Amino acid sequence: MLTILLYLIVMALVGGMIFLAASAVFGRSEELPPLQPGTTAAVLPAEGVTSADVDALRFQQVLRGYKASEVDWALHRLGMEIDSLRAQLEARSESAPEVVDADAEAVSERPDDV
C-alpha cells in the first residue's frame, strides 16, 4: 500500500514539474489586452471589399468557436457590399442596355466546351 502511495506522489511531482516546464516555455504571459466593450477585432474597409480583405478577416475565438456577433457583422457587411455592387451593375445595365444585350448574344454564340 505504501508503494502505491509513493508512486502516486512521484507521478504527481513529475507531472507538476512537466507542467511548470511547459508553462515556462509556452506560456510567456504575452496576452493581448481585452477589447473595449462594443468593439471588435474583425476589420473590413468601408467600401471596396476585396478577396484579400476577406482572407485577412479574423474573428475572436470563444469557448465554442467564433464570437457570433463578429461573424454576423462580417456577413452583414459582405451582404451590403454585394447589394451595392448589384445596384451598380443594374444601374449600368439600365444606362446602356444595348451593350449588355450584345454581350449576352456573344456569350450565347460561344460553343460549349463540353
N, CA, C and O atoms as a GROMACS GRO file, in nm:
protein
  456
    1MET      N    1   0.083  -0.119   0.000
    1MET     CA    2   0.000   0.000   0.000
    1MET      C    3   0.088   0.126   0.000
    1MET      O    4   0.057   0.224  -0.067
    2LEU      N    5   0.196   0.120   0.077
    2LEU     CA    6   0.287   0.234   0.083
    2LEU      C    7   0.354   0.256  -0.052
    2LEU      O    8   0.382   0.371  -0.089
    3THR      N    9   0.381   0.150  -0.125
    3THR     CA   10   0.445   0.161  -0.256
    3THR      C   11   0.353   0.233  -0.356
    3THR      O   12   0.399   0.317  -0.433
    4ILE      N   13   0.225   0.200  -0.354
    4ILE     CA   14   0.129   0.266  -0.444
    4ILE      C   15   0.119   0.414  -0.411
    4ILE      O   16   0.114   0.497  -0.502
    5LEU      N   17   0.116   0.447  -0.283
    5LEU     CA   18   0.109   0.588  -0.241
    5LEU      C   19   0.235   0.662  -0.284
    5LEU      O   20   0.228   0.776  -0.328
    6LEU      N   21   0.349   0.598  -0.271
    6LEU     CA   22   0.476   0.659  -0.314
    6LEU      C   23   0.476   0.682  -0.464
    6LEU      O   24   0.520   0.787  -0.510
    7TYR      N   25   0.429   0.584  -0.543
    7TYR     CA   26   0.419   0.601  -0.688
    7TYR      C   27   0.328   0.717  -0.724
    7TYR      O   28   0.362   0.796  -0.812
    8LEU      N   29   0.216   0.730  -0.659
    8LEU     CA   30   0.123   0.840  -0.686
    8LEU      C   31   0.186   0.976  -0.656
    8LEU      O   32   0.168   1.071  -0.732
    9ILE      N   33   0.259   0.986  -0.546
    9ILE     CA   34   0.325   1.112  -0.509
    9ILE      C   35   0.432   1.147  -0.612
    9ILE      O   36   0.444   1.262  -0.653
   10VAL      N   37   0.511   1.048  -0.652
   10VAL     CA   38   0.617   1.072  -0.751
   10VAL      C   39   0.555   1.112  -0.884
   10VAL      O   40   0.604   1.204  -0.950
   11MET      N   41   0.447   1.046  -0.925
   11MET     CA   42   0.381   1.082  -1.051
   11MET      C   43   0.324   1.223  -1.045
   11MET      O   44   0.331   1.296  -1.144
   12ALA      N   45   0.270   1.263  -0.932
   12ALA     CA   46   0.217   1.399  -0.918
   12ALA      C   47   0.330   1.501  -0.924
   12ALA      O   48   0.314   1.605  -0.987
   13LEU      N   49   0.444   1.472  -0.861
   13LEU     CA   50   0.557   1.564  -0.866
   13LEU      C   51   0.614   1.576  -1.008
   13LEU      O   52   0.645   1.686  -1.054
   14VAL      N   53   0.628   1.462  -1.076
   14VAL     CA   54   0.679   1.465  -1.214
   14VAL      C   55   0.581   1.540  -1.305
   14VAL      O   56   0.623   1.620  -1.388
   15GLY      N   57   0.454   1.515  -1.290
   15GLY     CA   58   0.352   1.586  -1.368
   15GLY      C   59   0.355   1.735  -1.341
   15GLY      O   60   0.342   1.815  -1.433
   16GLY      N   61   0.371   1.773  -1.216
   16GLY     CA   62   0.380   1.915  -1.181
   16GLY      C   63   0.504   1.980  -1.241
   16GLY      O   64   0.497   2.093  -1.289
   17MET      N   65   0.616   1.908  -1.240
   17MET     CA   66   0.739   1.964  -1.299
   17MET      C   67   0.724   1.979  -1.451
   17MET      O   68   0.770   2.078  -1.508
   18ILE      N   69   0.663   1.882  -1.515
   18ILE     CA   70   0.640   1.892  -1.659
   18ILE      C   71   0.547   2.010  -1.690
   18ILE      O   72   0.569   2.083  -1.786
   19PHE      N   73   0.443   2.027  -1.609
   19PHE     CA   74   0.352   2.139  -1.628
   19PHE      C   75   0.425   2.272  -1.612
   19PHE      O   76   0.406   2.362  -1.693
   20LEU      N   77   0.507   2.286  -1.510
   20LEU     CA   78   0.581   2.409  -1.488
   20LEU      C   79   0.679   2.437  -1.602
   20LEU      O   80   0.695   2.551  -1.645
   21ALA      N   81   0.746   2.331  -1.650
   21ALA     CA   82   0.840   2.348  -1.761
   21ALA      C   83   0.766   2.392  -1.888
   21ALA      O   84   0.813   2.481  -1.959
   22ALA      N   85   0.652   2.330  -1.916
   22ALA     CA   86   0.574   2.368  -2.034
   22ALA      C   87   0.520   2.510  -2.020
   22ALA      O   88   0.516   2.584  -2.118
   23SER      N   89   0.479   2.548  -1.900
   23SER     CA   90   0.431   2.684  -1.878
   23SER      C   91   0.542   2.786  -1.898
   23SER      O   92   0.518   2.894  -1.952
   24ALA      N   93   0.662   2.752  -1.856
   24ALA     CA   94   0.775   2.844  -1.873
   24ALA      C   95   0.811   2.859  -2.020
   24ALA      O   96   0.850   2.968  -2.063
   25VAL      N   97   0.800   2.751  -2.097
   25VAL     CA   98   0.838   2.757  -2.238
   25VAL      C   99   0.728   2.819  -2.323
   25VAL      O  100   0.755   2.907  -2.405
   26PHE      N  101   0.605   2.775  -2.306
   26PHE     CA  102   0.497   2.816  -2.395
   26PHE      C  103   0.411   2.929  -2.340
   26PHE      O  104   0.356   3.006  -2.419
   27GLY      N  105   0.397   2.943  -2.213
   27GLY     CA  106   0.311   3.045  -2.156
   27GLY      C  107   0.392   3.163  -2.106
   27GLY      O  108   0.429   3.168  -1.989
   28ARG      N  109   0.420   3.256  -2.194
   28ARG     CA  110   0.507   3.369  -2.159
   28ARG      C  111   0.429   3.492  -2.117
   28ARG      O  112   0.487   3.601  -2.110
   29SER      N  113   0.302   3.479  -2.089
   29SER     CA  114   0.218   3.590  -2.045
   29SER      C  115   0.214   3.702  -2.148
   29SER      O  116   0.212   3.820  -2.111
   30GLU      N  117   0.214   3.667  -2.275
   30GLU     CA  118   0.208   3.766  -2.381
   30GLU      C  119   0.065   3.778  -2.432
   30GLU      O  120   0.039   3.769  -2.552
   31GLU      N  121  -0.026   3.798  -2.341
   31GLU     CA  122  -0.166   3.808  -2.378
   31GLU      C  123  -0.198   3.947  -2.430
   31GLU      O  124  -0.141   4.047  -2.384
   32LEU      N  125  -0.291   3.952  -2.526
   32LEU     CA  126  -0.336   4.081  -2.574
   32LEU      C  127  -0.431   4.142  -2.471
   32LEU      O  128  -0.503   4.069  -2.402
   33PRO      N  129  -0.432   4.273  -2.461
   33PRO     CA  130  -0.527   4.334  -2.368
   33PRO      C  131  -0.670   4.309  -2.417
   33PRO      O  132  -0.692   4.296  -2.538
   34PRO      N  133  -0.767   4.302  -2.328
   34PRO     CA  134  -0.904   4.277  -2.371
   34PRO      C  135  -0.958   4.394  -2.454
   34PRO      O  136  -0.920   4.510  -2.433
   35LEU      N  137  -1.047   4.362  -2.548
   35LEU     CA  138  -1.107   4.466  -2.629
   35LEU      C  139  -1.208   4.546  -2.547
   35LEU      O  140  -1.267   4.496  -2.452
   36GLN      N  141  -1.225   4.670  -2.586
   36GLN     CA  142  -1.326   4.753  -2.522
   36GLN      C  143  -1.464   4.697  -2.554
   36GLN      O  144  -1.484   4.642  -2.662
   37PRO      N  145  -1.559   4.710  -2.462
   37PRO     CA  146  -1.694   4.660  -2.490
   37PRO      C  147  -1.752   4.728  -2.614
   37PRO      O  148  -1.738   4.849  -2.632
   38GLY      N  149  -1.817   4.650  -2.698
   38GLY     CA  150  -1.878   4.704  -2.818
   38GLY      C  151  -1.784   4.716  -2.936
   38GLY      O  152  -1.826   4.761  -3.043
   39THR      N  153  -1.657   4.676  -2.921
   39THR     CA  154  -1.562   4.681  -3.032
   39THR      C  155  -1.532   4.540  -3.079
   39THR      O  156  -1.568   4.442  -3.014
   40THR      N  157  -1.466   4.530  -3.192
   40THR     CA  158  -1.434   4.400  -3.249
   40THR      C  159  -1.296   4.405  -3.313
   40THR      O  160  -1.249   4.511  -3.354
   41ALA      N  161  -1.233   4.292  -3.321
   41ALA     CA  162  -1.104   4.282  -3.388
   41ALA      C  163  -1.122   4.258  -3.538
   41ALA      O  164  -1.027   4.271  -3.615
   42ALA      N  165  -1.243   4.222  -3.579
   42ALA     CA  166  -1.272   4.199  -3.720
   42ALA      C  167  -1.281   4.333  -3.792
   42ALA      O  168  -1.355   4.422  -3.750
   43VAL      N  169  -1.204   4.348  -3.901
   43VAL     CA  170  -1.197   4.475  -3.972
   43VAL      C  171  -1.221   4.451  -4.121
   43VAL      O  172  -1.160   4.364  -4.182
   44LEU      N  173  -1.311   4.531  -4.178
   44LEU     CA  174  -1.333   4.534  -4.322
   44LEU      C  175  -1.338   4.680  -4.364
   44LEU      O  176  -1.383   4.764  -4.287
   45PRO      N  177  -1.290   4.713  -4.485
   45PRO     CA  178  -1.296   4.852  -4.528
   45PRO      C  179  -1.440   4.898  -4.547
   45PRO      O  180  -1.531   4.817  -4.563
   46ALA      N  181  -1.461   5.030  -4.544
   46ALA     CA  182  -1.596   5.084  -4.557
   46ALA      C  183  -1.654   5.057  -4.694
   46ALA      O  184  -1.774   5.035  -4.706
   47GLU      N  185  -1.571   5.058  -4.798
   47GLU     CA  186  -1.616   5.031  -4.934
   47GLU      C  187  -1.509   4.953  -5.007
   47GLU      O  188  -1.393   4.953  -4.967
   48GLY      N  189  -1.547   4.886  -5.112
   48GLY     CA  190  -1.450   4.818  -5.197
   48GLY      C  191  -1.384   4.698  -5.131
   48GLY      O  192  -1.261   4.686  -5.134
   49VAL      N  193  -1.464   4.611  -5.072
   49VAL     CA  194  -1.409   4.491  -5.009
   49VAL      C  195  -1.350   4.400  -5.117
   49VAL      O  196  -1.416   4.373  -5.217
   50THR      N  197  -1.228   4.354  -5.097
   50THR     CA  198  -1.164   4.264  -5.191
   50THR      C  199  -1.150   4.126  -5.129
   50THR      O  200  -1.175   4.107  -5.010
   51SER      N  201  -1.109   4.030  -5.212
   51SER     CA  202  -1.090   3.895  -5.159
   51SER      C  203  -0.976   3.891  -5.057
   51SER      O  204  -0.978   3.810  -4.965
   52ALA      N  205  -0.877   3.978  -5.074
   52ALA     CA  206  -0.767   3.983  -4.977
   52ALA      C  207  -0.818   4.031  -4.841
   52ALA      O  208  -0.772   3.985  -4.737
   53ASP      N  209  -0.915   4.125  -4.842
   53ASP     CA  210  -0.974   4.171  -4.716
   53ASP      C  211  -1.048   4.058  -4.646
   53ASP      O  212  -1.040   4.044  -4.524
   54VAL      N  213  -1.120   3.979  -4.724
   54VAL     CA  214  -1.195   3.867  -4.665
   54VAL      C  215  -1.098   3.760  -4.615
   54VAL      O  216  -1.121   3.700  -4.510
   55ASP      N  217  -0.989   3.735  -4.689
   55ASP     CA  218  -0.890   3.637  -4.645
   55ASP      C  219  -0.822   3.681  -4.516
   55ASP      O  220  -0.787   3.597  -4.433
   56ALA      N  221  -0.802   3.811  -4.498
   56ALA     CA  222  -0.734   3.862  -4.379
   56ALA      C  223  -0.828   3.877  -4.259
   56ALA      O  224  -0.783   3.908  -4.149
   57LEU      N  225  -0.956   3.855  -4.280
   57LEU     CA  226  -1.055   3.872  -4.175
   57LEU      C  227  -1.037   3.765  -4.068
   57LEU      O  228  -1.032   3.646  -4.098
   58ARG      N  229  -1.026   3.807  -3.943
   58ARG     CA  230  -1.010   3.715  -3.830
   58ARG      C  231  -1.114   3.748  -3.724
   58ARG      O  232  -1.149   3.864  -3.703
   59PHE      N  233  -1.164   3.645  -3.657
   59PHE     CA  234  -1.265   3.662  -3.554
   59PHE      C  235  -1.210   3.619  -3.419
   59PHE      O  236  -1.121   3.535  -3.410
   60GLN      N  237  -1.265   3.680  -3.316
   60GLN     CA  238  -1.227   3.644  -3.179
   60GLN      C  239  -1.280   3.505  -3.149
   60GLN      O  240  -1.397   3.475  -3.176
   61GLN      N  241  -1.196   3.419  -3.093
   61GLN     CA  242  -1.240   3.284  -3.060
   61GLN      C  243  -1.295   3.282  -2.918
   61GLN      O  244  -1.240   3.343  -2.826
   62VAL      N  245  -1.404   3.210  -2.904
   62VAL     CA  246  -1.466   3.190  -2.774
   62VAL      C  247  -1.476   3.041  -2.748
   62VAL      O  248  -1.424   2.961  -2.827
   63LEU      N  249  -1.540   3.002  -2.642
   63LEU     CA  250  -1.543   2.864  -2.598
   63LEU      C  251  -1.585   2.766  -2.707
   63LEU      O  252  -1.523   2.661  -2.722
   64ARG      N  253  -1.688   2.797  -2.782
   64ARG     CA  254  -1.740   2.703  -2.882
   64ARG      C  255  -1.727   2.757  -3.024
   64ARG      O  256  -1.822   2.746  -3.102
   65GLY      N  257  -1.614   2.814  -3.059
   65GLY     CA  258  -1.594   2.860  -3.196
   65GLY      C  259  -1.558   3.007  -3.201
   65GLY      O  260  -1.472   3.053  -3.128
   66TYR      N  261  -1.627   3.080  -3.289
   66TYR     CA  262  -1.602   3.222  -3.306
   66TYR      C  263  -1.715   3.302  -3.244
   66TYR      O  264  -1.826   3.252  -3.226
   67LYS      N  265  -1.685   3.426  -3.211
   67LYS     CA  266  -1.785   3.513  -3.150
   67LYS      C  267  -1.894   3.542  -3.253
   67LYS      O  268  -1.866   3.601  -3.358
   68ALA      N  269  -2.015   3.502  -3.223
   68ALA     CA  270  -2.124   3.508  -3.320
   68ALA      C  271  -2.153   3.651  -3.365
   68ALA      O  272  -2.185   3.672  -3.482
   69SER      N  273  -2.142   3.748  -3.277
   69SER     CA  274  -2.171   3.886  -3.316
   69SER      C  275  -2.072   3.937  -3.420
   69SER      O  276  -2.111   4.014  -3.508
   70GLU      N  277  -1.946   3.896  -3.413
   70GLU     CA  278  -1.847   3.938  -3.512
   70GLU      C  279  -1.873   3.872  -3.646
   70GLU      O  280  -1.862   3.938  -3.750
   71VAL      N  281  -1.908   3.744  -3.646
   71VAL     CA  282  -1.938   3.674  -3.770
   71VAL      C  283  -2.063   3.734  -3.834
   71VAL      O  284  -2.066   3.755  -3.956
   72ASP      N  285  -2.166   3.763  -3.754
   72ASP     CA  286  -2.287   3.824  -3.806
   72ASP      C  287  -2.257   3.961  -3.867
   72ASP      O  288  -2.309   3.995  -3.972
   73TRP      N  289  -2.172   4.039  -3.800
   73TRP     CA  290  -2.136   4.171  -3.851
   73TRP      C  291  -2.065   4.158  -3.985
   73TRP      O  292  -2.096   4.231  -4.079
   74ALA      N  293  -1.968   4.065  -3.996
   74ALA     CA  294  -1.893   4.048  -4.120
   74ALA      C  295  -1.985   4.003  -4.233
   74ALA      O  296  -1.974   4.052  -4.345
   75LEU      N  297  -2.075   3.910  -4.204
   75LEU     CA  298  -2.168   3.865  -4.308
   75LEU      C  299  -2.260   3.978  -4.351
   75LEU      O  300  -2.292   3.990  -4.469
   76HIS      N  301  -2.304   4.060  -4.257
   76HIS     CA  302  -2.388   4.176  -4.291
   76HIS      C  303  -2.313   4.273  -4.381
   76HIS      O  304  -2.368   4.322  -4.479
   77ARG      N  305  -2.186   4.301  -4.347
   77ARG     CA  306  -2.105   4.393  -4.428
   77ARG      C  307  -2.083   4.338  -4.568
   77ARG      O  308  -2.093   4.412  -4.666
   78LEU      N  309  -2.053   4.209  -4.578
   78LEU     CA  310  -2.034   4.147  -4.710
   78LEU      C  311  -2.164   4.147  -4.789
   78LEU      O  312  -2.162   4.168  -4.911
   79GLY      N  313  -2.275   4.125  -4.723
   79GLY     CA  314  -2.405   4.131  -4.790
   79GLY      C  315  -2.434   4.271  -4.842
   79GLY      O  316  -2.485   4.287  -4.953
   80MET      N  317  -2.402   4.372  -4.763
   80MET     CA  318  -2.420   4.510  -4.808
   80MET      C  319  -2.332   4.540  -4.929
   80MET      O  320  -2.375   4.609  -5.021
   81GLU      N  321  -2.210   4.490  -4.928
   81GLU     CA  322  -2.118   4.510  -5.041
   81GLU      C  323  -2.172   4.444  -5.167
   81GLU      O  324  -2.165   4.501  -5.276
   82ILE      N  325  -2.225   4.324  -5.153
   82ILE     CA  326  -2.284   4.255  -5.267
   82ILE      C  327  -2.404   4.332  -5.321
   82ILE      O  328  -2.418   4.348  -5.442
   83ASP      N  329  -2.491   4.381  -5.231
   83ASP     CA  330  -2.606   4.460  -5.274
   83ASP      C  331  -2.562   4.588  -5.345
   83ASP      O  332  -2.622   4.627  -5.445
   84SER      N  333  -2.457   4.651  -5.295
   84SER     CA  334  -2.406   4.773  -5.358
   84SER      C  335  -2.354   4.744  -5.498
   84SER      O  336  -2.382   4.818  -5.592
   85LEU      N  337  -2.277   4.637  -5.512
   85LEU     CA  338  -2.225   4.600  -5.644
   85LEU      C  339  -2.337   4.562  -5.740
   85LEU      O  340  -2.332   4.596  -5.858
   86ARG      N  341  -2.438   4.492  -5.689
   86ARG     CA  342  -2.551   4.454  -5.773
   86ARG      C  343  -2.628   4.579  -5.819
   86ARG      O  344  -2.671   4.586  -5.934
   87ALA      N  345  -2.644   4.677  -5.730
   87ALA     CA  346  -2.712   4.802  -5.768
   87ALA      C  347  -2.631   4.877  -5.873
   87ALA      O  348  -2.688   4.932  -5.967
   88GLN      N  349  -2.499   4.880  -5.859
   88GLN     CA  350  -2.415   4.945  -5.959
   88GLN      C  351  -2.426   4.874  -6.094
   88GLN      O  352  -2.432   4.940  -6.198
   89LEU      N  353  -2.428   4.742  -6.093
   89LEU     CA  354  -2.440   4.665  -6.216
   89LEU      C  355  -2.575   4.691  -6.283
   89LEU      O  356  -2.581   4.706  -6.405
   90GLU      N  357  -2.681   4.695  -6.204
   90GLU     CA  358  -2.814   4.721  -6.260
   90GLU      C  359  -2.822   4.863  -6.315
   90GLU      O  360  -2.884   4.886  -6.419
   91ALA      N  361  -2.758   4.960  -6.247
   91ALA     CA  362  -2.758   5.097  -6.296
   91ALA      C  363  -2.684   5.106  -6.429
   91ALA      O  364  -2.726   5.178  -6.519
   92ARG      N  365  -2.575   5.034  -6.442
   92ARG     CA  366  -2.500   5.033  -6.568
   92ARG      C  367  -2.582   4.967  -6.679
   92ARG      O  368  -2.583   5.015  -6.792
   93SER      N  369  -2.649   4.856  -6.646
   93SER     CA  370  -2.726   4.786  -6.749
   93SER      C  371  -2.846   4.870  -6.794
   93SER      O  372  -2.886   4.860  -6.910
   94GLU      N  373  -2.904   4.951  -6.706
   94GLU     CA  374  -3.015   5.037  -6.744
   94GLU      C  375  -2.967   5.154  -6.829
   94GLU      O  376  -3.040   5.200  -6.918
   95SER      N  377  -2.846   5.204  -6.804
   95SER     CA  378  -2.796   5.319  -6.880
   95SER      C  379  -2.746   5.278  -7.018
   95SER      O  380  -2.746   5.360  -7.109
   96ALA      N  381  -2.702   5.154  -7.035
   96ALA     CA  382  -2.651   5.107  -7.164
   96ALA      C  383  -2.702   4.967  -7.192
   96ALA      O  384  -2.625   4.871  -7.187
   97PRO      N  385  -2.833   4.952  -7.220
   97PRO     CA  386  -2.888   4.816  -7.240
   97PRO      C  387  -2.836   4.748  -7.366
   97PRO      O  388  -2.829   4.626  -7.369
   98GLU      N  389  -2.801   4.826  -7.470
   98GLU     CA  390  -2.754   4.763  -7.593
   98GLU      C  391  -2.619   4.696  -7.574
   98GLU      O  392  -2.592   4.595  -7.639
   99VAL      N  393  -2.535   4.748  -7.487
   99VAL     CA  394  -2.405   4.686  -7.461
   99VAL      C  395  -2.424   4.553  -7.389
   99VAL      O  396  -2.358   4.454  -7.421
  100VAL      N  397  -2.515   4.551  -7.293
  100VAL     CA  398  -2.542   4.428  -7.218
  100VAL      C  399  -2.602   4.324  -7.311
  100VAL      O  400  -2.565   4.207  -7.303
  101ASP      N  401  -2.695   4.364  -7.400
  101ASP     CA  402  -2.756   4.269  -7.492
  101ASP      C  403  -2.654   4.212  -7.589
  101ASP      O  404  -2.658   4.093  -7.620
  102ALA      N  405  -2.561   4.296  -7.637
  102ALA     CA  406  -2.456   4.248  -7.728
  102ALA      C  407  -2.367   4.148  -7.657
  102ALA      O  408  -2.326   4.048  -7.717
  103ASP      N  409  -2.335   4.174  -7.531
  103ASP     CA  410  -2.255   4.079  -7.455
  103ASP      C  411  -2.329   3.948  -7.435
  103ASP      O  412  -2.269   3.841  -7.442
  104ALA      N  413  -2.458   3.955  -7.410
  104ALA     CA  414  -2.537   3.833  -7.390
  104ALA      C  415  -2.541   3.751  -7.518
  104ALA      O  416  -2.533   3.628  -7.512
  105GLU      N  417  -2.554   3.818  -7.635
  105GLU     CA  418  -2.556   3.745  -7.761
  105GLU      C  419  -2.421   3.680  -7.788
  105GLU      O  420  -2.414   3.568  -7.838
  106ALA      N  421  -2.312   3.751  -7.755
  106ALA     CA  422  -2.178   3.696  -7.776
  106ALA      C  423  -2.156   3.572  -7.689
  106ALA      O  424  -2.093   3.476  -7.733
  107VAL      N  425  -2.206   3.575  -7.568
  107VAL     CA  426  -2.192   3.461  -7.479
  107VAL      C  427  -2.274   3.343  -7.530
  107VAL      O  428  -2.229   3.229  -7.526
  108SER      N  429  -2.396   3.372  -7.580
  108SER     CA  430  -2.482   3.262  -7.626
  108SER      C  431  -2.430   3.202  -7.756
  108SER      O  432  -2.463   3.087  -7.787
  109GLU      N  433  -2.348   3.276  -7.834
  109GLU     CA  434  -2.295   3.224  -7.959
  109GLU      C  435  -2.170   3.141  -7.940
  109GLU      O  436  -2.128   3.072  -8.033
  110ARG      N  437  -2.109   3.144  -7.824
  110ARG     CA  438  -1.988   3.066  -7.799
  110ARG      C  439  -2.020   2.917  -7.797
  110ARG      O  440  -2.123   2.877  -7.743
  111PRO      N  441  -1.932   2.835  -7.854
  111PRO     CA  442  -1.957   2.690  -7.848
  111PRO      C  443  -1.933   2.638  -7.707
  111PRO      O  444  -1.855   2.694  -7.630
  112ASP      N  445  -2.001   2.531  -7.677
  112ASP     CA  446  -1.981   2.469  -7.545
  112ASP      C  447  -1.848   2.398  -7.540
  112ASP      O  448  -1.804   2.339  -7.639
  113ASP      N  449  -1.784   2.404  -7.424
  113ASP     CA  450  -1.652   2.341  -7.406
  113ASP      C  451  -1.665   2.199  -7.356
  113ASP      O  452  -1.568   2.143  -7.303
  114VAL      N  453  -1.781   2.141  -7.370
  114VAL     CA  454  -1.805   2.008  -7.313
  114VAL      C  455  -1.742   1.901  -7.391
  114VAL      O  456  -1.754   1.784  -7.355
   0.00000   0.00000   0.00000
